[in-house]
Amino acid sequence: MATSVRRAGSGAWASIPGAVVLETSVTPPRVRPEHIPRPRLHALLGDGSARKLVLVAAPPGFGKSTFLADWASSLEGRVGWLSLDEHDNDPARFLTGVVAALERIKPGIGERALAAIASPGVDLVGVALPLLMNDVAADDGEVVLVIEDYHVITSPDVHRALAYLIERSPAVLRVAVSTRQDPPLPLGRLRARGELVEVRADDLRFTDEETEQVLIGSLGLPLSGRDVAQLQARTEGWPAAVYLAALMLRGRSDPGALIERFAGDDRYIVDYLTTEVLARQPPELRAFLLRTSMLTRFCGPLCDAVTGRDDSTDRLVELERSNLLLVPLDTRRQWYRYHHLFGDLLRHELEATERATLSELYGRASTWCRDAGLIVDAAGYAIAAGDLAAVAELVGRSYALFVDRGQIATVVGWLEAIPESAVGDDWLLGFAGGVVYANAGRIDDAERWLALARTAPQVTRDGQSPTVGLAALAGTLRLLRGDIGGTVANERAALAGIPEDAVWALAPRMVLVSGLWWSGEVGEAAAILDGAIRVARRADLPVDLAYALGVRAAIALEDEDEPAAEAFVREAVEVIGTAGLEEHAWTAMAHITHGALLARRGDLPAAAEAIERGLVLGERLRAWQVTVAATLALAEVRQRERDPTAARRLLARARDILETLPDAGDGFHRLDRTEKVLRLRAPRRAASTTAAFWELSPREIDVLRLLPSTLSQREIAAELYVSFNTVRTHTRVIFSKLGVTSRAEAVSRARELGLI
């Protein structure tokens, strides 16, 4: 049952389990033939040239979706539609849906944003959204993004993302939101700036003329003007009540008498739906309606699985034709939902009359969705059924897919529904939880789940060995904690006897490489990387390849093999560009090493930019070793840019990081080595000779820059508009700080240190 969803950065469409949810979510509701035009509502929106947000806020049954769908149909295809459900409280899932909605307007839009969403630790608001907005801004013509049912969102991160999108949206983008209550968005600011259009319940109520159009013009009911006026008065123009009254009046010989008894308030509507709709249905159909009401969305085969029938598809077609309470969700008439009011009533009735069967119904739905690849729905139904074993099985099977998509919050929600006592029975579940929590930055939780997994029976599951998996995870957690010795020991144990060409082993090999590199075992690290690069090339794994090439380039540069380092970096840059990985955190070392090479060529601004880029990406990974490597490289650049204060700050930052680690390997040796390059120390003659280069004053730097010239000290004084004695004093201080005794030595030392 999967449909097409574009993989991040691929530029192509691929079949991904669970994609049907996206398809139904990005399909606008169909405007029914009996719908009446409402130009007065369209007029409320104006031309929208300065309006960033259209807010349609009203209780259920006021026609919010119908109004927006009608408006959208008038905008000549420049509308992206996104219907939300409770699963969209995962910020990555929400933004993926936004991209999918906009991509229907222009294929390929948001490709870089999707790649960023999938990058570990990325700031979705600070990185992914700006990339998406840049794509939208580059498009021609106005774009409207409609977001339906926003009231299901409770996540502060999603609210923050939407607020950012609205307030910083390019001029061509307008956002329309339907909701049952005002969302926690900056409505006051938008209203004060004239950037907000509000459509409320009173606006959506039918006027007298519109009620007449619906009842007589569209539905053809034989009503008098008095009947219409009375019904309008009793419903107060509530669209749901008007349509439901029309259903009630069909085929009745005494419409006036029924209208006399009709009350259009909520209580009456509930009573009507219960008595006039449910009670009048044949028992078989009534059971079908009730037992499918617990489904968020449904198709014929899913209804068959839940109800035990084999004719649900035909039944859904009949229901759609017979009344207005079934809403199609796609253009092929395969997926539906109940009208919100009707669905609420059905679920209430189901809980009141068949509570004992609910768990079984949810369990059937979960099984069907699992087999159909609808993992998010399957997990949600399994949690509702209280089937924790099914939830655990889904986590074990699917966690990696959601981690790769950046939808960490979704899996964390599943994990939090599972008691830790269940983890002790299934090491694979504990392993999955450890991986997910590690990616979420919750290292304490990850270590706790790893410890629980180690107490479970150590049996091979789904072809995976507990010895290998748990040791590999332990090594990763040790690296995150800054325990180089523990990293190497665990990853060696995990990879013992594993063939070099095993694709699945790339991740633990990369962790082992980090441990070896930072423990001084550079030769072994390089050899492992060479094999990993071959495997990643052959398997077409651009993320792994870019990471391996970046680290391999760094090792080559440390060995003073610049041609090799340049070749590795060149390939990494090509891979990053081709695969759209500019925002992926695993490309950090490629950027850092590229910057170091640029610095050696003297292009200091470009070097600083590349290293800073790697530093940002490394911090997203929470990878202290990448952060320290970038910090030391950037300190050298700042030295050569004659910014001693910045260089000193960077070195202090690197030391602060290393001092918090239990085992930093050769981290302090790397720091000392960098400080020796940056510190201008003389042989041990006096305390003053150990002064660092950053203690050179700006005027001393000016004098130092003129020492390579043929100018005499008097001529230097004239050039700098200072006295001869001042230049002599500055020169003596420079010699002392550089630890030299002559002008020629000072020039040589300054060039060695990149000061001139």
C-alpha atoms as one frame of an Amber mdcrd trajectory, in Angstrom:
protein
   0.000   0.000   0.000   3.011   2.306  -0.209   3.030   5.266  -2.540   5.761
   7.588  -3.707   7.741   9.926  -1.507  10.986  11.549  -2.609  14.104  10.588
  -0.711  16.025  13.472   0.740  18.660  14.672  -1.657  18.010  12.059  -4.294
  16.041  14.154  -6.731  14.056  11.020  -7.567  10.993   9.200  -6.265  11.270
   5.974  -4.358   8.825   3.662  -2.624   8.976   4.225   1.113   6.752   2.422
   3.635   4.096   4.621   5.156   3.987   7.070   2.280   0.238   6.706   1.814
  -0.132   8.889   4.890   1.667  11.655   3.052  -0.430  11.199  -0.080  -3.701
  11.479   1.784  -2.314  14.374   3.804  -1.334  16.459   0.785  -4.515  15.952
  -1.240  -7.023  18.818  -0.905 -10.611  17.803  -0.064 -12.923  17.557  -3.052
 -15.459  20.345  -3.349 -18.809  18.559  -3.577 -21.243  19.327  -6.412 -23.855
  20.543  -3.937 -21.430  23.134  -2.548 -22.569  26.704  -3.091 -20.185  29.510
  -4.028 -19.564  32.006  -1.222 -17.891  35.037  -2.791 -18.337  37.087   0.371
 -15.887  34.774   2.168 -13.384  35.029  -0.663 -13.699  38.806  -0.420 -12.564
  38.647   3.214  -9.173  37.485   2.009  -8.662  40.396  -0.376  -5.747  40.175
  -2.762  -3.552  38.962   0.102  -0.550  40.929  -1.075   0.531  41.898   2.467
  -1.059  39.068   4.421   1.274  36.372   5.698  -1.365  34.275   7.489  -4.988
  33.381   6.842  -6.423  31.967  10.082  -9.680  30.032   9.796 -10.718  29.265
  13.379 -14.093  27.750  14.273 -15.586  24.726  16.059 -16.311  21.487  14.161
 -19.011  21.594  11.505 -18.482  25.173  10.337 -17.076  24.201   6.951 -13.467
  25.295   7.472 -12.030  22.673   5.138 -14.759  23.173   2.540 -14.178  26.920
   2.498 -10.397  26.545   2.135 -10.755  23.845  -0.525 -13.132  26.076  -2.522
 -10.748  29.013  -2.179  -7.781  26.846  -3.128  -9.545  25.634  -6.270  -9.776
  29.252  -7.443  -6.008  29.819  -7.202  -5.045  27.927 -10.357  -2.919  25.196
  -8.836  -0.557  27.345  -6.775  -1.701  25.725  -3.533   0.025  23.139  -1.382
  -2.287  21.301   1.027  -1.304  19.566   4.263  -3.807  17.807   6.528  -2.402
  17.060   9.975  -2.956  14.338  12.534  -1.521  13.742  15.984   1.566  12.012
  14.550   2.673  15.324  13.030   3.799  16.517  16.472   7.222  15.231  15.397
   8.870  18.412  13.986  10.763  16.467  11.305   7.579  14.723  10.184   5.706
  18.034  10.134   8.342  19.746   7.985   8.560  16.724   5.693   4.815  17.098
   5.175   5.213  20.814   4.416   7.834  20.000   1.774   5.639  17.272   0.279
   2.715  19.715   0.064   4.759  22.425  -1.645   6.403  19.949  -3.982   3.038
  19.340  -5.590   3.262  22.913  -6.816   6.802  22.613  -8.099   8.542  19.213
  -8.235  11.962  19.263  -6.590  11.257  22.183  -4.278  12.619  21.655  -0.779
  15.160  19.019  -1.764  17.934  20.619   0.280  15.556  21.091   3.192  14.701
  17.374   3.174  18.392  16.510   3.168  18.879  18.807   6.162  15.949  17.253
   8.026  17.641  13.860   7.730  20.939  15.188   9.106  21.675  14.254  12.744
  21.242  17.059  15.235  20.164  19.648  12.691  18.302  22.736  13.898  15.172
  22.400  11.803  14.143  26.008  12.321  17.596  27.472  11.859  18.669  25.314
   8.919  15.947  23.310   7.150  13.285  26.024   7.077  15.545  28.740   5.608
  16.579  26.336   2.851  12.937  25.641   2.049  12.027  29.321   2.130  14.873
  30.158  -0.236  13.484  27.635  -2.706  10.012  29.125  -2.380  11.347  32.661
  -2.817  13.111  31.628  -6.019   9.854  30.323  -7.512   7.702  32.445  -9.803
   4.260  33.523  -8.673   2.368  33.430  -5.399   2.335  30.212  -3.393  -0.281
  29.324  -0.790   0.306  26.641   1.842  -2.890  25.403   3.490  -2.472  23.563
   6.806  -5.634  21.790   7.934  -6.564  20.674  11.474  -3.727  22.487  13.202
  -5.479  22.022  16.554  -4.009  18.497  16.772  -0.539  20.010  17.238   0.735
  20.244  20.809   4.497  20.258  20.171   6.209  23.578  21.057   8.857  22.786
  18.429   6.240  22.545  15.687   4.629  25.791  16.862   8.051  27.430  16.760
   8.694  26.106  13.247   5.376  27.358  11.892   5.795  30.753  13.575   9.230
  31.071  11.949   7.836  30.039   8.575   5.030  32.592   8.769   6.981  35.555
  10.142   9.973  35.135   7.837   8.128  33.893   4.787   9.150  35.327   1.415
   6.752  37.752  -0.202   5.419  35.086  -2.580   4.275  32.741   0.212   1.025
  32.906   2.145   0.049  30.386   4.823  -3.561  29.452   5.601  -4.324  27.526
   8.786  -7.589  25.886   9.828  -8.046  25.074  13.495 -10.687  24.662  16.178
  -8.992  27.153  18.485  -6.394  29.875  18.183  -2.912  28.334  17.991   0.085
  29.633  20.008   1.413  31.647  17.075   2.376  35.366  17.094  -1.149  36.428
  16.135  -0.922  39.732  17.993   2.176  40.854  16.096   0.758  39.763  12.766
  -2.552  41.495  13.496  -0.796  44.733  14.481   1.239  44.689  11.267  -1.782
  44.045   9.089  -0.373  40.662   8.086  -3.252  38.535   9.403  -6.649  37.686
   7.883  -9.096  36.068  10.300 -12.123  34.009   9.317 -14.193  33.074  12.364
 -17.319  31.050  13.084 -19.599  34.043  12.573 -18.102  34.575   9.122 -18.634
  30.924   8.188 -22.293  30.803   9.236 -24.709  30.601   6.312 -26.660  33.739
   5.571 -30.389  33.483   4.871 -29.686  33.495   1.138 -26.968  30.839   1.425
 -29.207  28.534   3.462 -31.867  28.850   0.792 -29.314  28.100  -1.908 -28.212
  24.951  -0.105 -31.638  23.567   0.685 -33.585  24.472  -2.426 -31.018  25.330
  -5.082 -28.381  22.640  -4.511 -30.289  19.859  -2.760 -33.650  20.496  -4.418
 -35.747  20.119  -1.289 -39.430  21.139  -1.655 -39.411  23.792   1.054 -41.318
  27.003   1.384 -39.723  30.320   2.187 -41.164  30.032   5.687 -39.589  26.580
   6.125 -36.182  27.898   5.097 -36.443  30.926   7.349 -37.449  28.786  10.313
 -34.633  26.319   9.724 -32.148  29.181   9.388 -33.334  30.609  12.684 -33.076
  27.275  14.487 -29.600  26.424  13.134 -28.307  30.008  13.335 -26.565  29.322
  10.039 -24.387  26.521  11.438 -23.414  24.718   8.209 -23.298  21.244   9.753
 -26.776  21.643  11.182 -28.136  22.875   7.844 -26.709  19.908   5.943 -27.836
  17.413   8.570 -31.319  18.899   8.538 -31.305  18.446   4.778 -30.481  14.753
   5.249 -33.338  14.456   7.699 -35.814  16.174   5.356 -35.078  14.067   2.286
 -38.142  12.099   1.262 -40.292  13.465   4.075 -43.846  14.496   3.261 -44.096
  16.874   6.201 -40.907  18.942   6.186 -42.553  21.823   7.999 -43.512  19.647
  10.977 -39.999  18.251  11.257 -38.452  21.680  11.039 -40.811  22.809  13.801
 -39.263  20.205  16.111 -35.681  20.680  14.896 -33.178  22.398  17.166 -29.828
  23.112  15.610 -27.642  23.051  18.694 -24.892  20.566  19.525 -27.048  18.381
  21.748 -29.718  18.052  19.139 -27.194  17.248  16.450 -25.828  14.439  18.592
 -29.321  13.153  19.258 -30.143  13.403  15.583 -27.043  11.554  14.470 -27.727
   8.868  17.045 -31.426   8.392  16.335 -31.839   9.462  12.736 -28.599   8.164
  11.282 -27.307   5.326  13.465 -30.590   3.943  14.772 -32.156   3.840  11.318
 -29.282   1.872   9.782 -29.458  -1.893   9.400 -27.563  -3.603  12.245 -24.856
  -4.785   9.877 -24.170  -1.276   8.553 -24.386   0.231  12.044 -21.737  -2.205
  13.266 -19.550  -1.316  10.276 -19.809   2.417  11.024 -19.001   1.983  14.695
 -16.089  -0.414  14.280 -14.382   1.638  11.609 -14.774   4.895  13.521 -11.641
   4.226  15.587  -9.568   4.528  12.409  -7.994   7.907  11.700  -8.258   7.198
   7.988  -9.336   4.056   6.227  -9.558   2.175   2.951 -11.525  -0.922   1.981
  -8.864  -3.524   2.835  -8.151  -1.909   6.218 -11.870  -1.894   7.043 -12.064
  -5.554   6.008  -9.252  -6.389   8.400 -10.891  -4.545  11.296 -14.496  -5.673
  10.744 -13.902  -9.166   9.379 -15.834  -8.315   6.185 -14.790  -8.717   2.580
 -16.918  -6.026   0.930 -15.760  -2.860   2.666 -14.638  -1.141  -0.524 -18.143
  -1.408  -1.987 -19.610  -0.335   1.332 -17.495   2.840   1.388 -18.546   3.731
  -2.148 -22.197   3.336  -1.156 -21.737   5.448   1.962 -20.130   8.230  -0.016
 -22.988   8.262  -2.503 -25.730   8.130   0.099 -24.829  11.000   2.414 -22.447
  13.801   3.242 -20.700  12.200   6.227 -17.818  10.462   4.464 -14.848  12.532
   3.273 -12.606  11.173   0.466  -8.898  11.767   1.096  -7.402  11.042  -2.298
  -8.285  11.411  -5.934  -8.684   7.662  -6.514 -11.432   7.220  -3.898  -9.417
   4.682  -1.933  -8.891   6.467   1.385 -11.551   8.173   3.490 -12.314   9.600
   6.888 -15.612  10.368   8.585 -16.859  13.910   8.915 -15.372  15.132  12.184
 -18.695  15.539  13.964 -19.943  12.179  12.801 -16.642  10.476  13.636 -16.649
  11.926  17.147 -20.164  10.631  17.714 -19.355   7.175  16.343 -16.302   6.825
  18.568 -18.294   7.926  21.595 -20.957   5.360  20.796 -18.360   2.660  20.159
 -16.742   3.248  23.552 -20.146   3.177  25.224 -21.442   0.007  23.559 -18.416
  -2.089  22.542 -15.603  -1.091  24.901 -14.618  -4.732  25.366 -13.821  -5.082
  21.664 -11.741  -1.904  21.311  -8.382  -3.509  22.029  -9.058  -6.238  19.494
 -10.123  -3.700  16.848  -7.014  -1.585  17.429  -4.872  -4.722  17.301  -6.324
  -5.745  13.935  -5.742  -2.248  12.580  -2.155  -2.294  13.829  -1.426  -5.650
  12.196  -2.856  -4.548   8.855  -0.959  -1.253   8.896   2.264  -3.018   9.853
   1.928  -5.423   6.927   1.075  -2.523   4.606   4.183  -0.621   5.694   2.240
   2.106   7.516   4.532   1.995  10.526   3.433   5.208  12.247  -0.229   4.195
  12.114   0.621   0.648  13.163   2.491   1.861  16.243  -0.278   4.270  17.179
  -2.931   1.552  16.991  -0.711  -0.914  18.894  -0.285   1.621  21.702  -4.058
   2.196  21.752  -4.561  -1.570  21.926  -2.135  -1.846  24.824  -0.127  -4.343
  22.792   3.332  -3.403  24.016   4.881  -6.456  22.382   3.691  -5.173  19.008
   5.063  -1.711  19.765   8.396  -3.224  20.737   8.471  -5.313  17.567   7.764
  -2.236  15.440  10.524  -0.276  17.163  12.992  -3.097  16.596  12.057  -3.381
  12.929  11.722   0.264  11.999  13.776   2.510  14.285  16.611   2.889  11.765
  14.273   4.135   9.036  12.913   6.900  11.244  16.345   7.827  12.588  17.557
   8.181   8.989  14.578  10.451   8.256  15.324  12.603  11.288  11.983  11.669
  12.890  13.528  10.910  16.267  10.610  12.320  18.262   8.253   9.780  16.687
  10.274   6.799  17.897  10.956   8.385  21.286   7.184   8.572  21.718   6.913
   4.839  21.046   9.749   4.056  23.449   8.134   6.043  26.212   5.035   3.864
  25.882   7.094   0.727  26.600   7.903  -0.124  30.232  11.581  -0.761  30.810
  10.711  -4.171  32.207   9.890  -5.239  28.644  13.401  -4.354  27.503  14.883
  -7.034  29.712  13.159  -9.653  27.550  14.407  -8.369  24.193  17.967  -7.211
  23.651  17.142  -5.906  20.159  14.554  -3.544  21.634  17.114  -2.287  24.140
  19.635  -1.851  21.341  17.116   0.106  19.234  16.224   2.306  22.193  19.887
   2.981  22.872  20.473   4.050  19.265  17.411   6.293  19.224  18.188   7.979
  22.540  21.825   8.453  21.478  20.639  10.234  18.323  18.310  12.330  20.463
  21.267  13.417  22.596  19.920  11.614  25.671  23.055   9.653  26.501  21.988
   8.682  30.029  18.804   7.108  28.641  20.793   5.391  25.892  23.182   3.846
  28.408  20.285   2.725  30.605  18.600   0.938  27.681  21.922  -0.632  26.707
  22.346  -1.941  30.257  18.819  -3.406  30.157  19.535  -5.030  26.789  22.572
  -6.760  28.228  20.375  -8.460  30.822  18.068  -9.919  28.140  18.554 -13.377
  26.600  21.436 -13.073  24.155  19.949 -14.817  21.130  20.333 -13.850  17.486
  17.340 -11.764  16.329  16.473 -11.030  12.701  19.962 -12.152  11.718  21.567
  -9.714  14.171  24.044 -10.855  16.792  23.670  -9.363  20.275  27.420  -9.570
  20.817  28.140  -7.427  17.788  25.232  -4.997  18.133  25.571  -4.256  21.828
  29.354  -3.899  21.686  29.041  -1.533  18.719  26.488   0.592  20.557  28.642
   0.600  23.681  31.579   1.848  21.614  29.487   4.659  20.169  28.330   5.737
  23.610  31.897   5.606  24.928  32.970   7.891  22.081  30.171  10.334  22.865
  31.283  10.315  26.504  34.897  10.980  25.522  36.305   7.588  26.498  38.730
   6.744  23.688  40.036   3.562  25.316  36.505   2.255  25.839  35.588   3.186
  22.280  38.421   1.186  20.745  37.949  -1.840  23.016  34.212  -2.129  22.351
  34.421  -1.582  18.602  37.265  -4.091  18.256  35.079  -6.628  20.037  32.097
  -5.794  17.826  34.054  -6.109  14.586  36.133  -9.169  15.434  35.813 -11.580
  12.540  33.510  -9.298  10.531  34.486  -9.191   6.821  35.815  -5.868   5.568
  33.186  -5.738   2.817  30.203  -5.984   5.221  28.163  -2.903   4.391  26.263
  -2.908   7.697  29.579  -2.692   9.561  30.482   0.713   8.109  29.026   2.619
  11.069  30.959   0.747  13.791  34.094   0.904  11.630  33.775   4.694  11.502
  33.463   4.789  15.291  36.538   2.573  15.613  38.435   4.854  13.241  37.648
   7.860  15.440  38.939   5.995  18.471  42.113   4.859  16.719  42.813   8.271
  15.230  42.469   9.986  18.589  44.575   7.377  20.347  47.492   7.885  17.956
  46.974   4.659  15.963  46.898   6.624  12.722  48.225   3.876  10.453  45.531
   1.392  11.427  42.866   4.080  11.185  43.981   4.943   7.643  43.935   1.287
   6.570  40.404   0.772   7.876  39.274   3.960   6.171  40.698   2.863   2.837
  38.590  -0.288   3.036  35.524   1.626   4.189  35.854   4.046   1.268  35.885
   1.134  -1.173  32.783  -0.397   0.433  30.894   2.910   0.513  31.703   3.605
  -3.139  30.581   0.151  -4.205  27.377   0.293  -2.155  26.611   3.879  -3.254
  26.381   5.241   0.293  27.214   8.937  -0.099  26.898   9.892   3.574  29.308
   7.174   4.726  31.626   7.924   1.818  31.766  11.657   2.528  32.532  11.003
   6.192  35.248   8.444   5.467  36.876  10.658   2.828  36.915  13.650   5.178
  38.648  11.773   7.993  41.037  10.077   5.560  41.984  13.477   4.168  42.680
  14.769   7.679  44.981  11.836   8.389  46.817  12.364   5.089  47.307  16.034
   5.940  48.739  15.132   9.348  51.208  12.878   7.491  52.153  15.921   5.345
  50.819  14.160   2.238  49.060  17.189   0.765  48.412  15.682  -2.698  46.573
  12.723  -1.131  44.653  14.996   1.231  43.595  17.190  -1.688  42.447  14.159
  -3.686  40.335  12.850  -0.798  38.826  16.283  -0.165  38.103  16.808  -3.850
  36.155  13.554  -4.007  34.335  14.357  -0.757  33.261  17.775  -2.036  31.989
  16.183  -5.247  30.024  13.552  -3.303  28.524  16.188  -1.003  27.381  18.319
  -3.922  26.017  15.453  -5.999  24.061  13.888  -3.127  22.827  17.201  -1.697
  24.592  16.672   1.636  25.626  20.266   2.277  23.745  20.279   5.583  24.558
  16.723   6.694  26.518  16.577   9.918  28.666  13.659   8.773  30.373  15.914
   6.231  32.005  17.950   9.016  35.519  16.529   8.677  35.503  17.048   4.916
  34.800  20.765   5.469  37.426  21.051   8.217  40.165  19.389   6.186  39.231
  21.411   3.127  39.660  24.527   5.235  43.043  23.391   6.510  44.207  22.887
   2.921  42.940  26.323   1.914  44.877  27.829   4.823  48.078  26.221   3.575
  47.479  27.872   0.219  47.056  31.228   1.922  43.319  31.655   1.261  42.539
  32.460   4.885  38.969  33.832   4.543  37.841  30.742   2.618  39.726  28.510
   5.057  37.993  30.052   8.053  34.599  29.744   6.382  35.100  26.042   5.599
  36.401  25.188   9.073  33.612  27.122  10.779  31.137  25.208   8.635  32.655
  21.934   9.832  32.593  23.198  13.407  28.858  23.899  13.223  28.170  20.474
  11.727  30.350  18.726  14.305  28.463  20.389  17.123  25.216  19.048  15.667
  26.702  15.569  15.915  27.656  16.234  19.543  31.024  14.869  18.434  33.623
  16.380  20.744  36.491  15.035  18.630  35.228  16.827  15.529  34.669  20.005
  17.526  38.193  19.910  18.935  39.728  19.202  15.521  37.865  22.148  14.013
  38.738  24.413  16.951  42.468  23.712  16.661  42.431  24.173  12.885  40.550
  27.445  13.212  42.978  28.696  15.866  45.824  28.321  13.362  43.869  30.319
  10.789  43.126  33.069  13.298  46.832  33.249  14.134  47.689  33.771  10.516
  44.936  36.374  10.256  46.666  38.201  13.135  43.752  37.816  15.476  45.531
  36.598  18.627  42.569  37.087  20.912  40.414  34.764  18.811  43.187  32.176
  18.590  43.697  32.215  22.336  39.957  31.814  22.928  39.818  28.836  20.589
  42.710  27.069  22.281  41.127  27.649  25.672  37.856  26.239  24.383  39.598
  23.092  23.122  41.294  22.619  26.486  38.000  23.094  28.334  36.400  20.343
  26.215  39.278  17.912  26.685  39.443  18.438  30.435  35.845  17.242  30.829
  36.548  13.883  29.150  37.460  10.692  30.999  39.936   9.579  28.324  40.721
  12.038  25.540  43.328   9.771  23.955  46.020  11.943  22.418  43.773  15.002
  22.523  46.048  16.916  24.883  49.061  16.016  22.742  47.238  17.517  19.728
  46.463  20.613  21.745  50.072  20.954  22.942  51.330  20.476  19.396  49.067
  23.242  18.145  50.072  25.542  20.983  53.733  25.013  20.100  53.005  26.100
  16.567  51.076  29.118  17.756  53.196  30.038  20.775  56.290  32.122  19.983
  58.761  30.744  22.477  62.498  31.225  22.661  64.961  28.753  24.123  64.851
  28.786  27.902  66.705  31.966  28.764  64.237  34.058  30.695  60.594  34.114
  31.602  59.999  36.930  29.128  61.087  34.710  26.244  58.071  32.465  26.705
  55.593  35.179  25.852  53.105  34.042  23.237  52.782  35.605  19.794  49.360
  36.975  20.669  51.040  39.317  23.163  52.530  41.278  20.275  50.912  44.682
  20.228  49.339  46.065  17.041  52.297  48.489  16.624  54.784  45.633  17.113
  52.930  43.713  14.384  53.288  46.778  12.119  57.025  46.875  12.739  57.338
  43.110  12.219  55.664  43.345   8.794  58.336  45.834   7.623  61.332  43.849
   8.846  61.572  41.733   5.631  62.005  44.924   3.616  65.310  46.692   2.907
  64.191  49.640   4.972  66.478  50.689   7.813  65.082  51.216  11.271  65.059
  54.983  10.670  63.189  54.488   7.405  60.719  52.150   9.161  60.177  54.879
  11.752  59.441  57.372   8.990  57.097  54.917   7.275  55.147  54.444  10.517
  55.347  58.109  11.599  57.047  57.225  14.896  60.457  58.014  16.363  63.588
  56.027  15.701  63.863  55.128  19.410  60.286  53.757  19.339  61.141  51.443
  16.467  64.298  50.270  18.255  62.248  49.481  21.364  59.605  47.620  19.377
  62.282  45.606  17.583  63.935  44.504  20.823  60.553  43.395  22.222  59.753
  41.513  19.007  63.097  39.677  19.167  62.404  38.730  22.765  58.905  37.458
  22.097  60.010  35.507  19.028  63.036  34.086  20.827  65.483  35.314  18.185
  68.549  37.535  18.209  68.620  39.050  14.720  66.394  40.689  12.143  66.912
  37.804   9.718  65.960  35.259  12.384  62.890  37.328  13.274  61.766  37.358
   9.638  62.352  33.619   9.280  60.493  32.827  12.499  57.581  35.108  11.633
  57.215  33.470   8.232  57.325  30.023   9.825  54.471  31.042  12.095  52.433
  32.657   9.342  52.665  36.148  10.825  54.006  37.662   7.601
